Amino acid sequence: MRLLRALLPVLVVFLVAGCGAGSASSGEGTTGAEGTQSRTVDGLQVETVAKNLDTPWEVAFAPDGRIFVTERPGVVRVIESGELREEPYAEFGAEEMGEGGQLGLALDPDFEQNDTLYAYYSTETDDGPENRIARLLEENGRATEQETLLSMPAASIHNGGRLAFGPDGKLYATIGDVSEASLAQDRDALAGKILRINPDGTVPDDNPFDGSPVYSYGHRNPQGLAWDDEGSLYAPEHGQSAHDELNLIEAGKNYGWPEIQGDENASGLTPPILHSGQQTWAPSGAEYVEDGAWADSLMFTGLAGESLHRVEFAPGKPVEVARHREYLGGEYGRLRTVEQGPGGALYVLTSNRDGRGNPAPEDDRLLKVTPAGG
């Protein structure tokens, strides 16, 4: 698989018979009028939208067509009219430290009117490493940090890092246990949690714990957030040497780390709706797709597992998994996140330059996946 990845930089597998199954490639690679690499494989067209990225972590879409990509070493890049701009869109105090650095990015729901974005990043302080959620403002085509909304603990591993606005207009964030498992069970600590704040950084009145940004706890290292069309929140989470999880998140619930994992149960603890057993997914970004070729599916990416996952649920039952399949099967290496862009295409970031991958020439990449002929 790694030889194939080195030889065929743009390759995708879509339809497989079941979870973990492979699929043969087909089609010849082509180069479009603007030099965009594309390939038709198993009824899908896959294009390399951007290449030579430095450990990209998040992709976000602006209403005007721009695509923002964070790079973990400390910058936000922008793609305009199909071209990756050389100069950074934003560059502030983010510092790469192990799994930390420039991580999540979320556009304000009113971005067109207020030019506001939110970033999750790691940095060094006099008191040690720190994760921050910051508010950014765009002026003259660049964004600068205006205010730190929340400061959190940090470490070289288990920093979480995803930011997303929920359908309720609140800003959600994932943070791992920063390598101290006991913090996940401490409701007074921010580590090992999913957090919920107002866009101005204050705590919503209807949060489950009075005066606290903690929305759920007992998490090891969640890195994805996705809501279905009924408002159910899903979060993939890294397990300990396998037992990776997909959780249905509800306010105030305890998801068990480090007390339980996998199929284990205990009073007052909420088990996952799906887990990897003895396999390793190392799940990261997630997206719930409501229409198109992947309608009514939760998609999430795998790093160590090097796969794109599709989870379908029983009608009207957000906790009942009806089908789980894996795609890509090592063809692109480590996959960091997936987002649905304008027109319904899926955009996938690779993460082969993060120190744990085997980068191919011109990695890392942003890939666009659409049905062939669609």
C-alpha positions as a Markdown table, in Angstrom:
| # | Residue | x | y | z |
|---|---|---|---|---|
| 1 | Met | 0.0 | 0.0 | 0.0 |
| 2 | Arg | 2.8 | 2.4 | 0.8 |
| 3 | Leu | 4.4 | 1.7 | -2.6 |
| 4 | Leu | 1.1 | 2.5 | -4.3 |
| 5 | Arg | 0.8 | 5.7 | -2.3 |
| 6 | Ala | 4.2 | 6.8 | -3.5 |
| 7 | Leu | 3.5 | 6.0 | -7.1 |
| 8 | Leu | -0.1 | 7.2 | -7.3 |
| 9 | Pro | -0.5 | 10.4 | -5.4 |
| 10 | Val | -4.2 | 10.8 | -6.1 |
| 11 | Leu | -6.1 | 7.6 | -5.6 |
| 12 | Val | -9.4 | 6.8 | -3.8 |
| 13 | Val | -11.5 | 3.7 | -3.1 |
| 14 | Phe | -15.2 | 4.2 | -2.5 |
| 15 | Leu | -17.5 | 1.2 | -2.6 |
| 16 | Val | -16.4 | -1.8 | -0.5 |
| 17 | Ala | -18.4 | -4.8 | 0.6 |
| 18 | Gly | -18.0 | -4.3 | 4.3 |
| 19 | Cys | -15.9 | -2.7 | 7.1 |
| 20 | Gly | -12.2 | -3.0 | 6.4 |
| 21 | Ala | -12.6 | -4.4 | 2.9 |
| 22 | Gly | -10.3 | -3.2 | 0.1 |
| 23 | Ser | -11.2 | -2.3 | -3.5 |
| 24 | Ala | -9.3 | -2.3 | -6.7 |
| 25 | Ser | -8.4 | 0.9 | -8.4 |
| 26 | Ser | -9.3 | 1.9 | -11.9 |
| 27 | Gly | -9.0 | 4.8 | -14.3 |
| 28 | Glu | -6.1 | 6.9 | -15.5 |
| 29 | Gly | -4.7 | 10.0 | -13.9 |
| 30 | Thr | -5.3 | 13.3 | -15.8 |
| 31 | Thr | -4.2 | 16.9 | -15.4 |
| 32 | Gly | -6.8 | 19.6 | -15.8 |
| 33 | Ala | -6.4 | 23.0 | -17.6 |
| 34 | Glu | -5.1 | 24.6 | -14.4 |
| 35 | Gly | -2.8 | 21.8 | -13.5 |
| 36 | Thr | -5.1 | 20.1 | -11.0 |
| 37 | Gln | -4.4 | 16.5 | -10.7 |
| 38 | Ser | -7.4 | 14.2 | -10.9 |
| 39 | Arg | -8.2 | 10.6 | -11.1 |
| 40 | Thr | -11.4 | 8.6 | -11.7 |
| 41 | Val | -11.6 | 5.6 | -9.4 |
| 42 | Asp | -14.5 | 3.3 | -8.7 |
| 43 | Gly | -17.1 | 5.8 | -9.9 |
| 44 | Leu | -15.5 | 8.7 | -8.1 |
| 45 | Gln | -13.4 | 11.6 | -9.3 |
| 46 | Val | -10.6 | 12.7 | -6.9 |
| 47 | Glu | -8.7 | 15.9 | -7.3 |
| 48 | Thr | -5.7 | 17.3 | -5.5 |
| 49 | Val | -6.8 | 20.8 | -4.6 |
| 50 | Ala | -3.6 | 21.7 | -2.8 |
| 51 | Lys | -0.3 | 20.0 | -2.2 |
| 52 | Asn | 3.0 | 20.4 | -0.3 |
| 53 | Leu | 1.0 | 21.4 | 2.8 |
| 54 | Asp | 2.9 | 21.3 | 6.2 |
| 55 | Thr | 0.9 | 18.9 | 8.5 |
| 56 | Pro | -2.5 | 20.4 | 7.7 |
| 57 | Trp | -5.1 | 20.0 | 10.5 |
| 58 | Glu | -8.4 | 21.8 | 9.6 |
| 59 | Val | -10.2 | 22.9 | 6.4 |
| 60 | Ala | -13.0 | 25.5 | 6.5 |
| 61 | Phe | -15.0 | 27.1 | 3.7 |
| 62 | Ala | -15.9 | 30.8 | 3.4 |
| 63 | Pro | -19.1 | 32.0 | 1.7 |
| 64 | Asp | -17.1 | 33.8 | -1.0 |
| 65 | Gly | -15.5 | 30.5 | -2.1 |
| 66 | Arg | -12.2 | 30.8 | -0.3 |
| 67 | Ile | -10.9 | 27.6 | 1.5 |
| 68 | Phe | -9.0 | 28.0 | 4.7 |
| 69 | Val | -6.4 | 25.3 | 5.8 |
| 70 | Thr | -4.6 | 25.3 | 9.1 |
| 71 | Glu | -1.0 | 24.0 | 9.3 |
| 72 | Arg | 0.1 | 22.6 | 12.6 |
| 73 | Pro | 3.5 | 24.5 | 12.7 |
| 74 | Gly | 1.6 | 27.7 | 13.2 |
| 75 | Val | -0.2 | 29.3 | 10.2 |
| 76 | Val | -3.5 | 29.5 | 8.5 |
| 77 | Arg | -3.4 | 29.3 | 4.6 |
| 78 | Val | -6.0 | 30.3 | 2.1 |
| 79 | Ile | -6.9 | 28.9 | -1.3 |
| 80 | Glu | -8.5 | 31.4 | -3.7 |
| 81 | Ser | -9.7 | 30.7 | -7.2 |
| 82 | Gly | -8.0 | 27.3 | -7.0 |
| 83 | Glu | -4.6 | 28.6 | -6.0 |
| 84 | Leu | -2.9 | 28.2 | -2.6 |
| 85 | Arg | -1.6 | 31.6 | -1.6 |
| 86 | Glu | 2.1 | 31.7 | -0.6 |
| 87 | Glu | 1.6 | 34.3 | 2.2 |
| 88 | Pro | -0.2 | 33.1 | 5.3 |
| 89 | Tyr | -3.7 | 34.2 | 5.9 |
| 90 | Ala | -3.0 | 34.3 | 9.7 |
| 91 | Glu | 0.1 | 33.7 | 11.8 |
| 92 | Phe | 0.1 | 34.4 | 15.5 |
| 93 | Gly | 1.3 | 32.7 | 18.6 |
| 94 | Ala | 0.8 | 29.0 | 17.7 |
| 95 | Glu | 3.7 | 26.7 | 18.3 |
| 96 | Glu | 4.0 | 23.1 | 17.2 |
| 97 | Met | 4.7 | 20.9 | 20.2 |
| 98 | Gly | 4.2 | 17.2 | 19.5 |
| 99 | Glu | 0.5 | 16.9 | 18.6 |
| 100 | Gly | -0.1 | 20.5 | 19.5 |
| 101 | Gly | 0.2 | 23.6 | 17.3 |
| 102 | Gln | -2.3 | 25.4 | 15.0 |
| 103 | Leu | -5.3 | 23.0 | 15.2 |
| 104 | Gly | -9.0 | 23.8 | 14.8 |
| 105 | Leu | -10.6 | 26.7 | 12.9 |
| 106 | Ala | -14.2 | 27.8 | 12.8 |
| 107 | Leu | -15.9 | 30.7 | 10.9 |
| 108 | Asp | -18.5 | 32.7 | 12.8 |
| 109 | Pro | -22.0 | 31.9 | 11.5 |
| 110 | Asp | -22.2 | 35.6 | 10.5 |
| 111 | Phe | -18.7 | 35.7 | 8.9 |
| 112 | Glu | -20.0 | 37.6 | 5.9 |
| 113 | Gln | -21.1 | 40.4 | 8.1 |
| 114 | Asn | -18.6 | 40.4 | 11.0 |
| 115 | Asp | -15.4 | 38.9 | 9.4 |
| 116 | Thr | -14.8 | 36.9 | 12.6 |
| 117 | Leu | -13.2 | 33.5 | 12.9 |
| 118 | Tyr | -12.1 | 31.3 | 15.9 |
| 119 | Ala | -8.9 | 29.4 | 16.2 |
| 120 | Tyr | -7.7 | 26.6 | 18.6 |
| 121 | Tyr | -3.9 | 26.6 | 19.0 |
| 122 | Ser | -1.1 | 25.5 | 21.4 |
| 123 | Thr | 1.6 | 27.9 | 22.6 |
| 124 | Glu | 4.4 | 28.1 | 25.2 |
| 125 | Thr | 4.0 | 30.4 | 28.2 |
| 126 | Asp | 6.2 | 31.3 | 31.2 |
| 127 | Asp | 4.0 | 28.8 | 33.1 |
| 128 | Gly | 4.3 | 26.0 | 30.5 |
| 129 | Pro | 2.4 | 24.9 | 27.5 |
| 130 | Glu | -1.2 | 26.1 | 27.0 |
| 131 | Asn | -4.0 | 25.5 | 24.5 |
| 132 | Arg | -6.1 | 28.5 | 23.6 |
| 133 | Ile | -9.3 | 29.4 | 21.9 |
| 134 | Ala | -9.0 | 32.8 | 20.2 |
| 135 | Arg | -11.2 | 35.2 | 18.3 |
| 136 | Leu | -9.7 | 36.4 | 15.0 |
| 137 | Leu | -10.7 | 39.3 | 12.8 |
| 138 | Glu | -10.1 | 39.6 | 9.1 |
| 139 | Glu | -9.0 | 42.9 | 7.7 |
| 140 | Asn | -7.6 | 43.5 | 4.2 |
| 141 | Gly | -7.4 | 39.8 | 3.4 |
| 142 | Arg | -5.5 | 38.7 | 6.6 |
| 143 | Ala | -6.7 | 37.6 | 10.0 |
| 144 | Thr | -5.2 | 38.7 | 13.3 |
| 145 | Glu | -5.9 | 37.6 | 16.9 |
| 146 | Gln | -8.1 | 39.9 | 18.8 |
| 147 | Glu | -8.8 | 38.1 | 22.0 |
| 148 | Thr | -8.1 | 34.9 | 23.9 |
| 149 | Leu | -11.5 | 33.5 | 24.9 |
| 150 | Leu | -10.4 | 30.4 | 26.8 |
| 151 | Ser | -7.0 | 29.1 | 28.1 |
| 152 | Met | -6.7 | 25.4 | 28.7 |
| 153 | Pro | -3.9 | 22.9 | 29.7 |
| 154 | Ala | -1.7 | 21.5 | 27.0 |
| 155 | Ala | 0.9 | 18.7 | 26.5 |
| 156 | Ser | 2.8 | 17.1 | 23.7 |
| 157 | Ile | -0.1 | 14.6 | 23.2 |
| 158 | His | -3.9 | 14.5 | 23.7 |
| 159 | Asn | -4.7 | 18.1 | 22.9 |
| 160 | Gly | -8.0 | 17.4 | 21.1 |
| 161 | Gly | -8.2 | 20.6 | 19.0 |
| 162 | Arg | -11.5 | 20.6 | 17.1 |
| 163 | Leu | -13.7 | 23.7 | 17.0 |
| 164 | Ala | -17.2 | 23.9 | 15.6 |
| 165 | Phe | -20.4 | 25.9 | 15.9 |
| 166 | Gly | -23.4 | 23.9 | 16.8 |
| 167 | Pro | -26.9 | 24.4 | 15.4 |
| 168 | Asp | -27.6 | 26.3 | 18.7 |
| 169 | Gly | -25.1 | 29.0 | 17.7 |
| 170 | Lys | -22.7 | 28.0 | 20.5 |
| 171 | Leu | -19.0 | 27.3 | 20.0 |
| 172 | Tyr | -17.9 | 23.7 | 20.9 |
| 173 | Ala | -14.3 | 22.5 | 21.4 |
| 174 | Thr | -12.7 | 19.2 | 22.1 |
| 175 | Ile | -9.7 | 18.8 | 24.4 |
| 176 | Gly | -8.0 | 15.6 | 25.3 |
| 177 | Asp | -6.7 | 14.6 | 28.7 |
| 178 | Val | -3.3 | 16.2 | 28.0 |
| 179 | Ser | -1.6 | 12.9 | 29.0 |
| 180 | Glu | -3.1 | 13.0 | 32.6 |
| 181 | Ala | -6.0 | 10.4 | 32.4 |
| 182 | Ser | -7.4 | 11.4 | 35.8 |
| 183 | Leu | -8.2 | 14.9 | 34.6 |
| 184 | Ala | -10.9 | 13.5 | 32.4 |
| 185 | Gln | -13.0 | 12.6 | 35.4 |
| 186 | Asp | -12.4 | 15.9 | 37.2 |
| 187 | Arg | -15.3 | 18.2 | 36.3 |
| 188 | Asp | -13.3 | 21.2 | 37.6 |
| 189 | Ala | -10.5 | 20.6 | 35.1 |
| 190 | Leu | -10.9 | 21.4 | 31.4 |
| 191 | Ala | -8.8 | 18.5 | 30.1 |
| 192 | Gly | -10.6 | 15.4 | 28.8 |
| 193 | Lys | -13.8 | 17.3 | 27.9 |
| 194 | Ile | -16.0 | 18.7 | 25.2 |
| 195 | Leu | -16.5 | 22.4 | 26.0 |
| 196 | Arg | -19.3 | 24.7 | 25.0 |
| 197 | Ile | -19.1 | 28.5 | 25.2 |
| 198 | Asn | -20.8 | 31.6 | 23.7 |
| 199 | Pro | -19.0 | 33.3 | 20.8 |
| 200 | Asp | -17.8 | 36.0 | 23.2 |
| 201 | Gly | -16.2 | 33.4 | 25.5 |
| 202 | Thr | -18.8 | 33.5 | 28.3 |
| 203 | Val | -20.5 | 30.4 | 29.6 |
| 204 | Pro | -24.0 | 29.7 | 28.4 |
| 205 | Asp | -26.7 | 29.8 | 31.0 |
| 206 | Asp | -28.0 | 26.3 | 30.0 |
| 207 | Asn | -24.7 | 24.5 | 30.2 |
| 208 | Pro | -25.0 | 21.4 | 32.4 |
| 209 | Phe | -22.6 | 22.5 | 35.1 |
| 210 | Asp | -23.3 | 26.0 | 36.5 |
| 211 | Gly | -20.6 | 28.5 | 35.5 |
| 212 | Ser | -18.5 | 25.9 | 33.7 |
| 213 | Pro | -17.7 | 25.5 | 29.9 |
| 214 | Val | -17.7 | 21.7 | 30.4 |
| 215 | Tyr | -20.4 | 20.1 | 28.3 |
| 216 | Ser | -19.4 | 16.5 | 28.6 |
| 217 | Tyr | -16.5 | 14.7 | 30.3 |
| 218 | Gly | -14.6 | 11.4 | 30.6 |
| 219 | His | -12.9 | 11.8 | 27.3 |
| 220 | Arg | -9.4 | 10.6 | 26.3 |
| 221 | Asn | -8.7 | 12.6 | 23.1 |
| 222 | Pro | -11.7 | 13.5 | 21.0 |
| 223 | Gln | -10.9 | 15.3 | 17.7 |
| 224 | Gly | -14.1 | 15.4 | 15.8 |
| 225 | Leu | -17.5 | 17.2 | 16.2 |
| 226 | Ala | -20.5 | 16.6 | 13.9 |
| 227 | Trp | -24.3 | 17.2 | 14.2 |
| 228 | Asp | -27.0 | 15.4 | 12.3 |
| 229 | Asp | -30.1 | 17.1 | 10.9 |
| 230 | Glu | -31.9 | 16.5 | 14.1 |
| 231 | Gly | -29.3 | 18.1 | 16.2 |
| 232 | Ser | -27.6 | 15.0 | 17.6 |
| 233 | Leu | -23.9 | 15.5 | 18.3 |
| 234 | Tyr | -21.3 | 12.9 | 17.5 |
| 235 | Ala | -17.6 | 12.8 | 18.5 |
| 236 | Pro | -15.0 | 10.3 | 17.4 |
| 237 | Glu | -12.4 | 9.7 | 20.1 |
| 238 | His | -8.9 | 8.1 | 20.3 |
| 239 | Gly | -8.8 | 5.0 | 22.5 |
| 240 | Gln | -5.8 | 3.5 | 24.3 |
| 241 | Ser | -4.0 | 1.3 | 21.8 |
| 242 | Ala | -7.2 | 0.4 | 20.0 |
| 243 | His | -10.8 | 0.7 | 21.4 |
| 244 | Asp | -11.2 | 3.9 | 19.4 |
| 245 | Glu | -14.7 | 5.3 | 19.8 |
| 246 | Leu | -17.7 | 7.0 | 18.3 |
| 247 | Asn | -19.8 | 8.7 | 20.9 |
| 248 | Leu | -23.2 | 10.3 | 20.9 |
| 249 | Ile | -22.7 | 13.4 | 23.0 |
| 250 | Glu | -25.3 | 14.6 | 25.5 |
| 251 | Ala | -25.0 | 17.4 | 27.9 |
| 252 | Gly | -23.6 | 16.5 | 31.3 |
| 253 | Lys | -22.8 | 12.9 | 30.5 |
| 254 | Asn | -19.6 | 11.0 | 31.6 |
| 255 | Tyr | -18.1 | 9.0 | 28.8 |
| 256 | Gly | -16.0 | 6.9 | 31.1 |
| 257 | Trp | -12.3 | 7.4 | 30.4 |
| 258 | Pro | -10.2 | 6.1 | 32.1 |
| 259 | Glu | -12.7 | 3.9 | 34.0 |
| 260 | Ile | -14.2 | 2.0 | 31.0 |
| 261 | Gln | -13.5 | 1.5 | 27.3 |
| 262 | Gly | -15.0 | -0.5 | 24.4 |
| 263 | Asp | -17.9 | -2.8 | 25.6 |
| 264 | Glu | -17.2 | -2.2 | 29.2 |
| 265 | Asn | -20.0 | -0.7 | 31.3 |
| 266 | Ala | -20.3 | 0.9 | 34.8 |
| 267 | Ser | -23.0 | 2.8 | 36.6 |
| 268 | Gly | -23.2 | 6.4 | 35.6 |
| 269 | Leu | -20.8 | 6.0 | 32.6 |
| 270 | Thr | -21.9 | 6.2 | 29.0 |
| 271 | Pro | -20.3 | 3.7 | 26.5 |
| 272 | Pro | -19.7 | 4.4 | 22.9 |
| 273 | Ile | -22.2 | 3.6 | 20.2 |
| 274 | Leu | -19.4 | 2.2 | 18.1 |
| 275 | His | -15.8 | 1.2 | 18.8 |
| 276 | Ser | -12.9 | -0.4 | 17.0 |
| 277 | Gly | -12.3 | -3.4 | 19.3 |
| 278 | Gln | -8.7 | -4.5 | 18.9 |
| 279 | Gln | -8.2 | -2.5 | 15.7 |
| 280 | Thr | -6.9 | 1.0 | 15.6 |
| 281 | Trp | -8.7 | 3.8 | 13.8 |
| 282 | Ala | -7.1 | 6.8 | 15.5 |
| 283 | Pro | -10.1 | 8.9 | 14.5 |
| 284 | Ser | -10.0 | 12.6 | 13.9 |
| 285 | Gly | -12.3 | 15.0 | 12.0 |
| 286 | Ala | -15.9 | 14.2 | 11.3 |
| 287 | Glu | -18.8 | 15.5 | 9.2 |
| 288 | Tyr | -22.4 | 14.5 | 9.0 |
| 289 | Val | -23.6 | 14.6 | 5.4 |
| 290 | Glu | -27.3 | 15.3 | 4.8 |
| 291 | Asp | -27.5 | 15.0 | 1.0 |
| 292 | Gly | -25.8 | 13.8 | -2.1 |
| 293 | Ala | -23.9 | 10.5 | -2.6 |
| 294 | Trp | -23.1 | 10.2 | 1.1 |
| 295 | Ala | -26.6 | 11.3 | 2.4 |
| 296 | Asp | -27.6 | 10.6 | 6.0 |
| 297 | Ser | -24.1 | 9.4 | 6.9 |
| 298 | Leu | -21.5 | 10.3 | 9.5 |
| 299 | Met | -18.1 | 10.4 | 7.9 |
| 300 | Phe | -14.9 | 10.5 | 9.9 |
| 301 | Thr | -11.2 | 10.0 | 9.1 |
| 302 | Gly | -8.6 | 7.7 | 10.6 |
| 303 | Leu | -4.9 | 8.5 | 11.2 |
| 304 | Ala | -3.2 | 5.2 | 12.1 |
| 305 | Gly | -6.0 | 3.3 | 10.4 |
| 306 | Glu | -5.5 | 5.3 | 7.2 |
| 307 | Ser | -9.2 | 5.1 | 6.2 |
| 308 | Leu | -12.2 | 7.2 | 5.6 |
| 309 | His | -15.2 | 5.9 | 7.7 |
| 310 | Arg | -18.9 | 6.0 | 6.8 |
| 311 | Val | -21.4 | 5.3 | 9.5 |
| 312 | Glu | -25.1 | 5.0 | 8.8 |
| 313 | Phe | -27.8 | 4.9 | 11.5 |
| 314 | Ala | -31.1 | 3.1 | 11.8 |
| 315 | Pro | -33.9 | 5.6 | 10.8 |
| 316 | Gly | -34.8 | 7.8 | 13.8 |
| 317 | Lys | -32.3 | 6.0 | 16.1 |
| 318 | Pro | -29.2 | 8.1 | 16.5 |
| 319 | Val | -27.6 | 5.5 | 18.8 |
| 320 | Glu | -28.2 | 2.5 | 16.6 |
| 321 | Val | -25.5 | 1.9 | 14.0 |
| 322 | Ala | -27.0 | 0.2 | 10.9 |
| 323 | Arg | -23.8 | 0.0 | 8.8 |
| 324 | His | -20.1 | 0.9 | 9.1 |
| 325 | Arg | -17.7 | 0.9 | 6.2 |
| 326 | Glu | -14.1 | 2.0 | 5.6 |
| 327 | Tyr | -12.8 | 3.5 | 2.4 |
| 328 | Leu | -9.4 | 4.4 | 1.0 |
| 329 | Gly | -7.7 | 1.6 | 2.9 |
| 330 | Gly | -4.2 | 3.0 | 3.2 |
| 331 | Glu | -4.1 | 4.6 | -0.3 |
| 332 | Tyr | -3.4 | 8.1 | 1.0 |
| 333 | Gly | -1.8 | 7.3 | 4.3 |
| 334 | Arg | -3.0 | 9.2 | 7.4 |
| 335 | Leu | -6.2 | 11.1 | 7.1 |
| 336 | Arg | -6.8 | 14.1 | 9.4 |
| 337 | Thr | -10.2 | 15.4 | 8.6 |
| 338 | Val | -13.2 | 15.4 | 6.2 |
| 339 | Glu | -15.5 | 18.3 | 5.4 |
| 340 | Gln | -18.4 | 18.7 | 3.0 |
| 341 | Gly | -17.8 | 21.7 | 0.8 |
| 342 | Pro | -19.9 | 23.7 | -1.6 |
| 343 | Gly | -21.8 | 21.5 | -4.1 |
| 344 | Gly | -21.6 | 18.5 | -1.8 |
| 345 | Ala | -18.0 | 17.4 | -2.5 |
| 346 | Leu | -16.0 | 15.8 | 0.3 |
| 347 | Tyr | -12.7 | 17.4 | 1.1 |
| 348 | Val | -10.1 | 15.3 | 2.9 |
| 349 | Leu | -6.8 | 16.4 | 4.4 |
| 350 | Thr | -3.8 | 14.0 | 4.6 |
| 351 | Ser | -1.5 | 14.1 | 7.6 |
| 352 | Asn | 1.6 | 12.2 | 6.5 |
| 353 | Arg | 4.2 | 14.8 | 7.6 |
| 354 | Asp | 3.1 | 14.8 | 11.3 |
| 355 | Gly | 6.0 | 12.6 | 12.3 |
| 356 | Arg | 4.1 | 9.4 | 12.3 |
| 357 | Gly | 3.4 | 8.9 | 8.6 |
| 358 | Asn | 5.3 | 7.9 | 5.5 |
| 359 | Pro | 4.9 | 11.0 | 3.3 |
| 360 | Ala | 4.7 | 10.6 | -0.5 |
| 361 | Pro | 6.2 | 13.3 | -2.8 |
| 362 | Glu | 4.2 | 16.5 | -2.6 |
| 363 | Asp | 2.4 | 15.5 | 0.6 |
| 364 | Asp | 0.5 | 16.7 | 2.5 |
| 365 | Arg | -2.6 | 17.3 | 0.4 |
| 366 | Leu | -6.1 | 18.6 | 0.3 |
| 367 | Leu | -8.3 | 16.2 | -1.8 |
| 368 | Lys | -11.7 | 16.8 | -3.3 |
| 369 | Val | -13.9 | 13.7 | -3.8 |
| 370 | Thr | -17.0 | 13.7 | -6.0 |
| 371 | Pro | -19.0 | 11.1 | -7.9 |
| 372 | Ala | -17.6 | 10.8 | -11.4 |
| 373 | Gly | -19.7 | 12.6 | -13.9 |
| 374 | Gly | -21.7 | 14.3 | -11.1 |
